[in-house]
Amino acid sequence: MKINVTIDCTPQEARRFFGQPDIEPLQQALLAQMQAQMEKNLTAMNMGDMGALMKNFMTGPDAATSWGQWQDMFMKMAGGGGAAGEKG
């Protein structure tokens, strides 16, 4: 014997029926907080100020290493191949 049951309800109605909590307000608050943080970070990066942007990447104890890695990346993108200063 085979029995099929079709239930037509919204996800909210199903959660309420099974006794699960309504977390939609929490989700909305979290999404708003995430959006605000992302906007704050984008503003802080200020893509129009290249000096400030590069300062974020070039500071710290390994600034020389970071600069070398940037040079290598740009050389490879330009078709120069290996590390800065290498011929090949």
HTML snippet that shows the backbone in 3Dmol.js (N, CA, C, O; Angstrom):
<script src="https://3Dmol.org/build/3Dmol-min.js"></script>
<div id="view" style="width:600px;height:400px;position:relative"></div>
<script>
const pdb = `
ATOM      1  N   MET A   1       0.848  -1.159   0.000  1.00  0.00           N
ATOM      2  CA  MET A   1       0.000   0.000   0.000  1.00  0.00           C
ATOM      3  C   MET A   1       0.908   1.241   0.000  1.00  0.00           C
ATOM      4  O   MET A   1       1.944   1.268   0.665  1.00  0.00           O
ATOM      5  N   LYS A   2       0.506   2.241  -0.742  1.00  0.00           N
ATOM      6  CA  LYS A   2       1.269   3.471  -0.846  1.00  0.00           C
ATOM      7  C   LYS A   2       0.332   4.641  -0.591  1.00  0.00           C
ATOM      8  O   LYS A   2      -0.736   4.744  -1.195  1.00  0.00           O
ATOM      9  N   ILE A   3       0.753   5.531   0.323  1.00  0.00           N
ATOM     10  CA  ILE A   3      -0.066   6.698   0.658  1.00  0.00           C
ATOM     11  C   ILE A   3       0.777   7.950   0.435  1.00  0.00           C
ATOM     12  O   ILE A   3       1.891   8.053   0.948  1.00  0.00           O
ATOM     13  N   ASN A   4       0.251   8.886  -0.320  1.00  0.00           N
ATOM     14  CA  ASN A   4       0.905  10.171  -0.550  1.00  0.00           C
ATOM     15  C   ASN A   4       0.113  11.263   0.145  1.00  0.00           C
ATOM     16  O   ASN A   4      -1.110  11.335   0.024  1.00  0.00           O
ATOM     17  N   VAL A   5       0.829  12.114   0.875  1.00  0.00           N
ATOM     18  CA  VAL A   5       0.188  13.231   1.549  1.00  0.00           C
ATOM     19  C   VAL A   5       0.858  14.509   1.044  1.00  0.00           C
ATOM     20  O   VAL A   5       2.081  14.638   1.081  1.00  0.00           O
ATOM     21  N   THR A   6       0.059  15.424   0.584  1.00  0.00           N
ATOM     22  CA  THR A   6       0.569  16.703   0.111  1.00  0.00           C
ATOM     23  C   THR A   6       0.109  17.792   1.065  1.00  0.00           C
ATOM     24  O   THR A   6      -1.081  17.932   1.348  1.00  0.00           O
ATOM     25  N   ILE A   7       1.072  18.558   1.554  1.00  0.00           N
ATOM     26  CA  ILE A   7       0.747  19.651   2.472  1.00  0.00           C
ATOM     27  C   ILE A   7       1.137  20.955   1.790  1.00  0.00           C
ATOM     28  O   ILE A   7       2.277  21.132   1.360  1.00  0.00           O
ATOM     29  N   ASP A   8       0.182  21.851   1.700  1.00  0.00           N
ATOM     30  CA  ASP A   8       0.412  23.142   1.068  1.00  0.00           C
ATOM     31  C   ASP A   8       0.478  24.206   2.159  1.00  0.00           C
ATOM     32  O   ASP A   8      -0.548  24.645   2.677  1.00  0.00           O
ATOM     33  N   CYS A   9       1.716  24.618   2.504  1.00  0.00           N
ATOM     34  CA  CYS A   9       1.884  25.655   3.520  1.00  0.00           C
ATOM     35  C   CYS A   9       3.185  26.397   3.274  1.00  0.00           C
ATOM     36  O   CYS A   9       4.057  25.927   2.543  1.00  0.00           O
ATOM     37  N   THR A  10       3.301  27.540   3.883  1.00  0.00           N
ATOM     38  CA  THR A  10       4.520  28.329   3.750  1.00  0.00           C
ATOM     39  C   THR A  10       5.572  27.776   4.706  1.00  0.00           C
ATOM     40  O   THR A  10       5.234  27.044   5.637  1.00  0.00           O
ATOM     41  N   PRO A  11       6.844  28.118   4.489  1.00  0.00           N
ATOM     42  CA  PRO A  11       7.881  27.671   5.415  1.00  0.00           C
ATOM     43  C   PRO A  11       7.624  28.164   6.844  1.00  0.00           C
ATOM     44  O   PRO A  11       7.889  27.443   7.805  1.00  0.00           O
ATOM     45  N   GLN A  12       7.107  29.397   6.983  1.00  0.00           N
ATOM     46  CA  GLN A  12       6.800  29.918   8.317  1.00  0.00           C
ATOM     47  C   GLN A  12       5.721  29.072   8.992  1.00  0.00           C
ATOM     48  O   GLN A  12       5.826  28.759  10.178  1.00  0.00           O
ATOM     49  N   GLU A  13       4.697  28.706   8.245  1.00  0.00           N
ATOM     50  CA  GLU A  13       3.633  27.873   8.812  1.00  0.00           C
ATOM     51  C   GLU A  13       4.164  26.504   9.221  1.00  0.00           C
ATOM     52  O   GLU A  13       3.776  25.979  10.264  1.00  0.00           O
ATOM     53  N   ALA A  14       5.041  25.924   8.416  1.00  0.00           N
ATOM     54  CA  ALA A  14       5.609  24.610   8.745  1.00  0.00           C
ATOM     55  C   ALA A  14       6.460  24.697  10.009  1.00  0.00           C
ATOM     56  O   ALA A  14       6.374  23.826  10.875  1.00  0.00           O
ATOM     57  N   ARG A  15       7.286  25.749  10.121  1.00  0.00           N
ATOM     58  CA  ARG A  15       8.106  25.907  11.331  1.00  0.00           C
ATOM     59  C   ARG A  15       7.226  26.063  12.571  1.00  0.00           C
ATOM     60  O   ARG A  15       7.496  25.466  13.613  1.00  0.00           O
ATOM     61  N   ARG A  16       6.185  26.862  12.448  1.00  0.00           N
ATOM     62  CA  ARG A  16       5.272  27.067  13.583  1.00  0.00           C
ATOM     63  C   ARG A  16       4.596  25.743  13.957  1.00  0.00           C
ATOM     64  O   ARG A  16       4.454  25.437  15.141  1.00  0.00           O
ATOM     65  N   PHE A  17       4.178  24.956  12.957  1.00  0.00           N
ATOM     66  CA  PHE A  17       3.514  23.682  13.204  1.00  0.00           C
ATOM     67  C   PHE A  17       4.430  22.718  13.953  1.00  0.00           C
ATOM     68  O   PHE A  17       3.987  22.015  14.862  1.00  0.00           O
ATOM     69  N   PHE A  18       5.724  22.685  13.565  1.00  0.00           N
ATOM     70  CA  PHE A  18       6.664  21.769  14.203  1.00  0.00           C
ATOM     71  C   PHE A  18       7.300  22.354  15.462  1.00  0.00           C
ATOM     72  O   PHE A  18       8.148  21.707  16.078  1.00  0.00           O
ATOM     73  N   GLY A  19       6.909  23.557  15.851  1.00  0.00           N
ATOM     74  CA  GLY A  19       7.379  24.144  17.095  1.00  0.00           C
ATOM     75  C   GLY A  19       8.769  24.752  17.031  1.00  0.00           C
ATOM     76  O   GLY A  19       9.398  24.970  18.066  1.00  0.00           O
ATOM     77  N   GLN A  20       9.252  25.026  15.831  1.00  0.00           N
ATOM     78  CA  GLN A  20      10.572  25.640  15.704  1.00  0.00           C
ATOM     79  C   GLN A  20      10.451  27.146  15.923  1.00  0.00           C
ATOM     80  O   GLN A  20       9.427  27.747  15.600  1.00  0.00           O
ATOM     81  N   PRO A  21      11.500  27.749  16.474  1.00  0.00           N
ATOM     82  CA  PRO A  21      11.433  29.194  16.754  1.00  0.00           C
ATOM     83  C   PRO A  21      11.491  30.026  15.468  1.00  0.00           C
ATOM     84  O   PRO A  21      12.051  29.601  14.457  1.00  0.00           O
ATOM     85  N   ASP A  22      10.905  31.204  15.536  1.00  0.00           N
ATOM     86  CA  ASP A  22      10.943  32.142  14.416  1.00  0.00           C
ATOM     87  C   ASP A  22      12.215  32.972  14.555  1.00  0.00           C
ATOM     88  O   ASP A  22      12.310  33.838  15.424  1.00  0.00           O
ATOM     89  N   ILE A  23      13.188  32.700  13.694  1.00  0.00           N
ATOM     90  CA  ILE A  23      14.468  33.407  13.791  1.00  0.00           C
ATOM     91  C   ILE A  23      14.612  34.490  12.726  1.00  0.00           C
ATOM     92  O   ILE A  23      15.696  35.049  12.559  1.00  0.00           O
ATOM     93  N   GLU A  24      13.547  34.788  12.015  1.00  0.00           N
ATOM     94  CA  GLU A  24      13.627  35.801  10.963  1.00  0.00           C
ATOM     95  C   GLU A  24      14.075  37.164  11.494  1.00  0.00           C
ATOM     96  O   GLU A  24      14.898  37.805  10.841  1.00  0.00           O
ATOM     97  N   PRO A  25      13.579  37.646  12.648  1.00  0.00           N
ATOM     98  CA  PRO A  25      14.081  38.932  13.153  1.00  0.00           C
ATOM     99  C   PRO A  25      15.587  38.901  13.442  1.00  0.00           C
ATOM    100  O   PRO A  25      16.287  39.885  13.202  1.00  0.00           O
ATOM    101  N   LEU A  26      16.073  37.787  13.950  1.00  0.00           N
ATOM    102  CA  LEU A  26      17.503  37.642  14.207  1.00  0.00           C
ATOM    103  C   LEU A  26      18.290  37.672  12.900  1.00  0.00           C
ATOM    104  O   LEU A  26      19.337  38.313  12.816  1.00  0.00           O
ATOM    105  N   GLN A  27      17.782  36.972  11.876  1.00  0.00           N
ATOM    106  CA  GLN A  27      18.439  36.965  10.579  1.00  0.00           C
ATOM    107  C   GLN A  27      18.491  38.371   9.983  1.00  0.00           C
ATOM    108  O   GLN A  27      19.521  38.779   9.447  1.00  0.00           O
ATOM    109  N   GLN A  28      17.399  39.101  10.073  1.00  0.00           N
ATOM    110  CA  GLN A  28      17.351  40.455   9.527  1.00  0.00           C
ATOM    111  C   GLN A  28      18.350  41.371  10.248  1.00  0.00           C
ATOM    112  O   GLN A  28      19.038  42.168   9.611  1.00  0.00           O
ATOM    113  N   ALA A  29      18.421  41.252  11.567  1.00  0.00           N
ATOM    114  CA  ALA A  29      19.357  42.067  12.339  1.00  0.00           C
ATOM    115  C   ALA A  29      20.800  41.732  11.971  1.00  0.00           C
ATOM    116  O   ALA A  29      21.630  42.630  11.830  1.00  0.00           O
ATOM    117  N   LEU A  30      21.099  40.441  11.816  1.00  0.00           N
ATOM    118  CA  LEU A  30      22.438  40.006  11.444  1.00  0.00           C
ATOM    119  C   LEU A  30      22.817  40.502  10.064  1.00  0.00           C
ATOM    120  O   LEU A  30      23.935  40.974   9.861  1.00  0.00           O
ATOM    121  N   LEU A  31      21.896  40.403   9.108  1.00  0.00           N
ATOM    122  CA  LEU A  31      22.171  40.879   7.759  1.00  0.00           C
ATOM    123  C   LEU A  31      22.419  42.386   7.737  1.00  0.00           C
ATOM    124  O   LEU A  31      23.308  42.859   7.029  1.00  0.00           O
ATOM    125  N   ALA A  32      21.638  43.138   8.509  1.00  0.00           N
ATOM    126  CA  ALA A  32      21.830  44.588   8.577  1.00  0.00           C
ATOM    127  C   ALA A  32      23.194  44.914   9.169  1.00  0.00           C
ATOM    128  O   ALA A  32      23.872  45.830   8.705  1.00  0.00           O
ATOM    129  N   GLN A  33      23.596  44.168  10.191  1.00  0.00           N
ATOM    130  CA  GLN A  33      24.898  44.382  10.828  1.00  0.00           C
ATOM    131  C   GLN A  33      26.038  44.054   9.862  1.00  0.00           C
ATOM    132  O   GLN A  33      27.027  44.784   9.791  1.00  0.00           O
ATOM    133  N   MET A  34      25.897  42.957   9.122  1.00  0.00           N
ATOM    134  CA  MET A  34      26.914  42.576   8.147  1.00  0.00           C
ATOM    135  C   MET A  34      27.032  43.621   7.043  1.00  0.00           C
ATOM    136  O   MET A  34      28.140  43.962   6.628  1.00  0.00           O
ATOM    137  N   GLN A  35      25.902  44.128   6.567  1.00  0.00           N
ATOM    138  CA  GLN A  35      25.915  45.133   5.518  1.00  0.00           C
ATOM    139  C   GLN A  35      26.596  46.412   6.006  1.00  0.00           C
ATOM    140  O   GLN A  35      27.390  47.012   5.280  1.00  0.00           O
ATOM    141  N   ALA A  36      26.290  46.825   7.222  1.00  0.00           N
ATOM    142  CA  ALA A  36      26.904  48.031   7.785  1.00  0.00           C
ATOM    143  C   ALA A  36      28.418  47.849   7.906  1.00  0.00           C
ATOM    144  O   ALA A  36      29.175  48.772   7.607  1.00  0.00           O
ATOM    145  N   GLN A  37      28.862  46.677   8.339  1.00  0.00           N
ATOM    146  CA  GLN A  37      30.302  46.416   8.485  1.00  0.00           C
ATOM    147  C   GLN A  37      30.995  46.416   7.130  1.00  0.00           C
ATOM    148  O   GLN A  37      32.097  46.949   6.997  1.00  0.00           O
ATOM    149  N   MET A  38      30.360  45.824   6.124  1.00  0.00           N
ATOM    150  CA  MET A  38      30.944  45.803   4.786  1.00  0.00           C
ATOM    151  C   MET A  38      31.061  47.217   4.223  1.00  0.00           C
ATOM    152  O   MET A  38      32.079  47.559   3.621  1.00  0.00           O
ATOM    153  N   GLU A  39      30.036  48.036   4.413  1.00  0.00           N
ATOM    154  CA  GLU A  39      30.079  49.414   3.933  1.00  0.00           C
ATOM    155  C   GLU A  39      31.176  50.196   4.649  1.00  0.00           C
ATOM    156  O   GLU A  39      31.874  51.001   4.034  1.00  0.00           O
ATOM    157  N   LYS A  40      31.323  49.958   5.948  1.00  0.00           N
ATOM    158  CA  LYS A  40      32.361  50.629   6.727  1.00  0.00           C
ATOM    159  C   LYS A  40      33.748  50.244   6.211  1.00  0.00           C
ATOM    160  O   LYS A  40      34.621  51.100   6.069  1.00  0.00           O
ATOM    161  N   ASN A  41      33.947  48.952   5.931  1.00  0.00           N
ATOM    162  CA  ASN A  41      35.244  48.484   5.436  1.00  0.00           C
ATOM    163  C   ASN A  41      35.544  49.049   4.052  1.00  0.00           C
ATOM    164  O   ASN A  41      36.682  49.429   3.778  1.00  0.00           O
ATOM    165  N   LEU A  42      34.546  49.109   3.180  1.00  0.00           N
ATOM    166  CA  LEU A  42      34.762  49.666   1.850  1.00  0.00           C
ATOM    167  C   LEU A  42      35.102  51.146   1.929  1.00  0.00           C
ATOM    168  O   LEU A  42      35.952  51.634   1.183  1.00  0.00           O
ATOM    169  N   THR A  43      34.441  51.859   2.830  1.00  0.00           N
ATOM    170  CA  THR A  43      34.736  53.271   3.008  1.00  0.00           C
ATOM    171  C   THR A  43      36.151  53.449   3.537  1.00  0.00           C
ATOM    172  O   THR A  43      36.869  54.351   3.105  1.00  0.00           O
ATOM    173  N   ALA A  44      36.556  52.595   4.468  1.00  0.00           N
ATOM    174  CA  ALA A  44      37.898  52.683   5.050  1.00  0.00           C
ATOM    175  C   ALA A  44      38.971  52.403   4.010  1.00  0.00           C
ATOM    176  O   ALA A  44      40.055  52.983   4.072  1.00  0.00           O
ATOM    177  N   MET A  45      38.687  51.524   3.054  1.00  0.00           N
ATOM    178  CA  MET A  45      39.670  51.205   2.016  1.00  0.00           C
ATOM    179  C   MET A  45      39.836  52.375   1.041  1.00  0.00           C
ATOM    180  O   MET A  45      40.919  52.568   0.488  1.00  0.00           O
ATOM    181  N   ASN A  46      38.797  53.136   0.832  1.00  0.00           N
ATOM    182  CA  ASN A  46      38.820  54.321  -0.033  1.00  0.00           C
ATOM    183  C   ASN A  46      39.639  54.061  -1.290  1.00  0.00           C
ATOM    184  O   ASN A  46      40.798  54.464  -1.389  1.00  0.00           O
ATOM    185  N   MET A  47      39.025  53.390  -2.232  1.00  0.00           N
ATOM    186  CA  MET A  47      39.715  52.993  -3.455  1.00  0.00           C
ATOM    187  C   MET A  47      40.277  54.185  -4.232  1.00  0.00           C
ATOM    188  O   MET A  47      41.175  53.992  -5.052  1.00  0.00           O
ATOM    189  N   GLY A  48      39.785  55.407  -4.009  1.00  0.00           N
ATOM    190  CA  GLY A  48      40.297  56.567  -4.720  1.00  0.00           C
ATOM    191  C   GLY A  48      41.644  57.026  -4.190  1.00  0.00           C
ATOM    192  O   GLY A  48      42.377  57.721  -4.893  1.00  0.00           O
ATOM    193  N   ASP A  49      41.985  56.652  -2.963  1.00  0.00           N
ATOM    194  CA  ASP A  49      43.245  57.066  -2.358  1.00  0.00           C
ATOM    195  C   ASP A  49      44.219  55.898  -2.413  1.00  0.00           C
ATOM    196  O   ASP A  49      44.281  55.092  -1.486  1.00  0.00           O
ATOM    197  N   MET A  50      44.976  55.809  -3.497  1.00  0.00           N
ATOM    198  CA  MET A  50      45.863  54.665  -3.705  1.00  0.00           C
ATOM    199  C   MET A  50      46.952  54.594  -2.634  1.00  0.00           C
ATOM    200  O   MET A  50      47.365  53.499  -2.253  1.00  0.00           O
ATOM    201  N   GLY A  51      47.423  55.745  -2.144  1.00  0.00           N
ATOM    202  CA  GLY A  51      48.443  55.739  -1.099  1.00  0.00           C
ATOM    203  C   GLY A  51      47.945  55.065   0.168  1.00  0.00           C
ATOM    204  O   GLY A  51      48.661  54.268   0.774  1.00  0.00           O
ATOM    205  N   ALA A  52      46.715  55.384   0.572  1.00  0.00           N
ATOM    206  CA  ALA A  52      46.145  54.764   1.772  1.00  0.00           C
ATOM    207  C   ALA A  52      45.915  53.281   1.552  1.00  0.00           C
ATOM    208  O   ALA A  52      46.117  52.475   2.460  1.00  0.00           O
ATOM    209  N   LEU A  53      45.494  52.919   0.353  1.00  0.00           N
ATOM    210  CA  LEU A  53      45.262  51.507   0.044  1.00  0.00           C
ATOM    211  C   LEU A  53      46.573  50.719   0.107  1.00  0.00           C
ATOM    212  O   LEU A  53      46.621  49.638   0.693  1.00  0.00           O
ATOM    213  N   MET A  54      47.623  51.255  -0.491  1.00  0.00           N
ATOM    214  CA  MET A  54      48.906  50.555  -0.482  1.00  0.00           C
ATOM    215  C   MET A  54      49.483  50.498   0.930  1.00  0.00           C
ATOM    216  O   MET A  54      50.162  49.534   1.284  1.00  0.00           O
ATOM    217  N   LYS A  55      49.217  51.526   1.738  1.00  0.00           N
ATOM    218  CA  LYS A  55      49.710  51.527   3.114  1.00  0.00           C
ATOM    219  C   LYS A  55      49.141  50.349   3.887  1.00  0.00           C
ATOM    220  O   LYS A  55      49.826  49.762   4.725  1.00  0.00           O
ATOM    221  N   ASN A  56      47.886  50.000   3.607  1.00  0.00           N
ATOM    222  CA  ASN A  56      47.274  48.846   4.275  1.00  0.00           C
ATOM    223  C   ASN A  56      48.031  47.562   3.966  1.00  0.00           C
ATOM    224  O   ASN A  56      48.137  46.681   4.820  1.00  0.00           O
ATOM    225  N   PHE A  57      48.556  47.453   2.756  1.00  0.00           N
ATOM    226  CA  PHE A  57      49.241  46.229   2.350  1.00  0.00           C
ATOM    227  C   PHE A  57      50.728  46.246   2.653  1.00  0.00           C
ATOM    228  O   PHE A  57      51.354  45.189   2.729  1.00  0.00           O
ATOM    229  N   MET A  58      51.299  47.418   2.826  1.00  0.00           N
ATOM    230  CA  MET A  58      52.752  47.523   2.923  1.00  0.00           C
ATOM    231  C   MET A  58      53.276  47.852   4.318  1.00  0.00           C
ATOM    232  O   MET A  58      54.442  48.224   4.453  1.00  0.00           O
ATOM    233  N   THR A  59      52.467  47.731   5.341  1.00  0.00           N
ATOM    234  CA  THR A  59      52.940  48.038   6.681  1.00  0.00           C
ATOM    235  C   THR A  59      53.183  46.759   7.464  1.00  0.00           C
ATOM    236  O   THR A  59      52.715  45.685   7.085  1.00  0.00           O
ATOM    237  N   GLY A  60      53.906  46.885   8.539  1.00  0.00           N
ATOM    238  CA  GLY A  60      54.157  45.736   9.400  1.00  0.00           C
ATOM    239  C   GLY A  60      55.589  45.268   9.292  1.00  0.00           C
ATOM    240  O   GLY A  60      56.378  45.826   8.529  1.00  0.00           O
ATOM    241  N   PRO A  61      55.929  44.236  10.059  1.00  0.00           N
ATOM    242  CA  PRO A  61      57.317  43.757  10.105  1.00  0.00           C
ATOM    243  C   PRO A  61      57.779  43.120   8.803  1.00  0.00           C
ATOM    244  O   PRO A  61      58.980  43.050   8.544  1.00  0.00           O
ATOM    245  N   ASP A  62      56.848  42.658   7.986  1.00  0.00           N
ATOM    246  CA  ASP A  62      57.238  41.995   6.736  1.00  0.00           C
ATOM    247  C   ASP A  62      56.932  42.867   5.524  1.00  0.00           C
ATOM    248  O   ASP A  62      56.592  42.348   4.461  1.00  0.00           O
ATOM    249  N   ALA A  63      57.051  44.190   5.672  1.00  0.00           N
ATOM    250  CA  ALA A  63      56.733  45.105   4.576  1.00  0.00           C
ATOM    251  C   ALA A  63      57.628  44.858   3.360  1.00  0.00           C
ATOM    252  O   ALA A  63      57.159  44.930   2.224  1.00  0.00           O
ATOM    253  N   ALA A  64      58.908  44.568   3.587  1.00  0.00           N
ATOM    254  CA  ALA A  64      59.821  44.315   2.467  1.00  0.00           C
ATOM    255  C   ALA A  64      59.406  43.061   1.719  1.00  0.00           C
ATOM    256  O   ALA A  64      59.439  43.027   0.489  1.00  0.00           O
ATOM    257  N   THR A  65      59.017  42.031   2.456  1.00  0.00           N
ATOM    258  CA  THR A  65      58.547  40.793   1.833  1.00  0.00           C
ATOM    259  C   THR A  65      57.284  41.054   1.039  1.00  0.00           C
ATOM    260  O   THR A  65      57.140  40.570  -0.084  1.00  0.00           O
ATOM    261  N   SER A  66      56.357  41.827   1.625  1.00  0.00           N
ATOM    262  CA  SER A  66      55.108  42.150   0.938  1.00  0.00           C
ATOM    263  C   SER A  66      55.390  42.886  -0.363  1.00  0.00           C
ATOM    264  O   SER A  66      54.789  42.580  -1.393  1.00  0.00           O
ATOM    265  N   TRP A  67      56.297  43.852  -0.322  1.00  0.00           N
ATOM    266  CA  TRP A  67      56.618  44.626  -1.517  1.00  0.00           C
ATOM    267  C   TRP A  67      57.203  43.716  -2.596  1.00  0.00           C
ATOM    268  O   TRP A  67      56.870  43.855  -3.773  1.00  0.00           O
ATOM    269  N   GLY A  68      58.069  42.793  -2.201  1.00  0.00           N
ATOM    270  CA  GLY A  68      58.639  41.850  -3.159  1.00  0.00           C
ATOM    271  C   GLY A  68      57.570  40.964  -3.787  1.00  0.00           C
ATOM    272  O   GLY A  68      57.619  40.675  -4.983  1.00  0.00           O
ATOM    273  N   GLN A  69      56.622  40.542  -2.992  1.00  0.00           N
ATOM    274  CA  GLN A  69      55.530  39.717  -3.513  1.00  0.00           C
ATOM    275  C   GLN A  69      54.678  40.509  -4.498  1.00  0.00           C
ATOM    276  O   GLN A  69      54.255  39.977  -5.524  1.00  0.00           O
ATOM    277  N   TRP A  70      54.425  41.786  -4.186  1.00  0.00           N
ATOM    278  CA  TRP A  70      53.663  42.636  -5.118  1.00  0.00           C
ATOM    279  C   TRP A  70      54.418  42.789  -6.436  1.00  0.00           C
ATOM    280  O   TRP A  70      53.825  42.698  -7.511  1.00  0.00           O
ATOM    281  N   GLN A  71      55.732  43.022  -6.348  1.00  0.00           N
ATOM    282  CA  GLN A  71      56.534  43.162  -7.563  1.00  0.00           C
ATOM    283  C   GLN A  71      56.471  41.889  -8.394  1.00  0.00           C
ATOM    284  O   GLN A  71      56.294  41.947  -9.610  1.00  0.00           O
ATOM    285  N   ASP A  72      56.616  40.743  -7.744  1.00  0.00           N
ATOM    286  CA  ASP A  72      56.546  39.462  -8.453  1.00  0.00           C
ATOM    287  C   ASP A  72      55.198  39.293  -9.147  1.00  0.00           C
ATOM    288  O   ASP A  72      55.131  38.869 -10.300  1.00  0.00           O
ATOM    289  N   MET A  73      54.121  39.631  -8.428  1.00  0.00           N
ATOM    290  CA  MET A  73      52.790  39.476  -8.999  1.00  0.00           C
ATOM    291  C   MET A  73      52.627  40.360 -10.239  1.00  0.00           C
ATOM    292  O   MET A  73      52.106  39.907 -11.258  1.00  0.00           O
ATOM    293  N   PHE A  74      53.073  41.625 -10.155  1.00  0.00           N
ATOM    294  CA  PHE A  74      52.930  42.527 -11.288  1.00  0.00           C
ATOM    295  C   PHE A  74      53.814  42.100 -12.463  1.00  0.00           C
ATOM    296  O   PHE A  74      53.421  42.243 -13.621  1.00  0.00           O
ATOM    297  N   MET A  75      54.997  41.581 -12.168  1.00  0.00           N
ATOM    298  CA  MET A  75      55.875  41.096 -13.242  1.00  0.00           C
ATOM    299  C   MET A  75      55.242  39.918 -13.966  1.00  0.00           C
ATOM    300  O   MET A  75      55.303  39.833 -15.193  1.00  0.00           O
ATOM    301  N   LYS A  76      54.639  39.013 -13.213  1.00  0.00           N
ATOM    302  CA  LYS A  76      53.984  37.859 -13.834  1.00  0.00           C
ATOM    303  C   LYS A  76      52.786  38.289 -14.666  1.00  0.00           C
ATOM    304  O   LYS A  76      52.540  37.755 -15.748  1.00  0.00           O
ATOM    305  N   MET A  77      52.037  39.273 -14.142  1.00  0.00           N
ATOM    306  CA  MET A  77      50.870  39.757 -14.890  1.00  0.00           C
ATOM    307  C   MET A  77      51.308  40.459 -16.175  1.00  0.00           C
ATOM    308  O   MET A  77      50.609  40.402 -17.187  1.00  0.00           O
ATOM    309  N   ALA A  78      52.457  41.116 -16.133  1.00  0.00           N
ATOM    310  CA  ALA A  78      52.951  41.828 -17.301  1.00  0.00           C
ATOM    311  C   ALA A  78      53.675  40.895 -18.272  1.00  0.00           C
ATOM    312  O   ALA A  78      54.133  41.322 -19.332  1.00  0.00           O
ATOM    313  N   GLY A  79      53.772  39.635 -17.905  1.00  0.00           N
ATOM    314  CA  GLY A  79      54.422  38.672 -18.786  1.00  0.00           C
ATOM    315  C   GLY A  79      55.928  38.574 -18.570  1.00  0.00           C
ATOM    316  O   GLY A  79      56.643  37.999 -19.390  1.00  0.00           O
ATOM    317  N   GLY A  80      56.403  39.138 -17.464  1.00  0.00           N
ATOM    318  CA  GLY A  80      57.829  39.132 -17.179  1.00  0.00           C
ATOM    319  C   GLY A  80      58.328  37.820 -16.580  1.00  0.00           C
ATOM    320  O   GLY A  80      59.535  37.599 -16.491  1.00  0.00           O
ATOM    321  N   GLY A  81      57.419  36.962 -16.174  1.00  0.00           N
ATOM    322  CA  GLY A  81      57.821  35.662 -15.655  1.00  0.00           C
ATOM    323  C   GLY A  81      58.112  35.643 -14.179  1.00  0.00           C
ATOM    324  O   GLY A  81      57.221  35.902 -13.371  1.00  0.00           O
ATOM    325  N   GLY A  82      59.354  35.340 -13.803  1.00  0.00           N
ATOM    326  CA  GLY A  82      59.732  35.044 -12.427  1.00  0.00           C
ATOM    327  C   GLY A  82      59.837  36.251 -11.520  1.00  0.00           C
ATOM    328  O   GLY A  82      59.200  37.282 -11.737  1.00  0.00           O
ATOM    329  N   ALA A  83      60.658  36.091 -10.501  1.00  0.00           N
ATOM    330  CA  ALA A  83      60.807  37.111  -9.462  1.00  0.00           C
ATOM    331  C   ALA A  83      61.445  38.364 -10.034  1.00  0.00           C
ATOM    332  O   ALA A  83      62.126  38.317 -11.059  1.00  0.00           O
ATOM    333  N   ALA A  84      61.220  39.479  -9.364  1.00  0.00           N
ATOM    334  CA  ALA A  84      61.781  40.749  -9.809  1.00  0.00           C
ATOM    335  C   ALA A  84      63.300  40.657  -9.875  1.00  0.00           C
ATOM    336  O   ALA A  84      63.940  40.170  -8.943  1.00  0.00           O
ATOM    337  N   GLY A  85      63.858  41.113 -10.952  1.00  0.00           N
ATOM    338  CA  GLY A  85      65.307  41.079 -11.091  1.00  0.00           C
ATOM    339  C   GLY A  85      65.827  39.825 -11.786  1.00  0.00           C
ATOM    340  O   GLY A  85      66.980  39.787 -12.214  1.00  0.00           O
ATOM    341  N   GLU A  86      64.987  38.803 -11.901  1.00  0.00           N
ATOM    342  CA  GLU A  86      65.404  37.574 -12.583  1.00  0.00           C
ATOM    343  C   GLU A  86      65.249  37.750 -14.087  1.00  0.00           C
ATOM    344  O   GLU A  86      64.372  38.481 -14.549  1.00  0.00           O
ATOM    345  N   LYS A  87      66.075  37.101 -14.819  1.00  0.00           N
ATOM    346  CA  LYS A  87      65.930  37.089 -16.266  1.00  0.00           C
ATOM    347  C   LYS A  87      65.550  35.674 -16.665  1.00  0.00           C
ATOM    348  O   LYS A  87      66.053  34.691 -16.121  1.00  0.00           O
ATOM    349  N   GLY A  88      64.659  35.604 -17.616  1.00  0.00           N
ATOM    350  CA  GLY A  88      64.333  34.251 -18.015  1.00  0.00           C
ATOM    351  C   GLY A  88      63.208  34.248 -18.878  1.00  0.00           C
ATOM    352  O   GLY A  88      62.777  33.185 -19.326  1.00  0.00           O
TER     353      GLY A  88
END
`;
const viewer = $3Dmol.createViewer("view");
viewer.addModel(pdb, "pdb");
viewer.setStyle({}, {cartoon: {color: "spectrum"}});
viewer.zoomTo();
viewer.render();
</script>
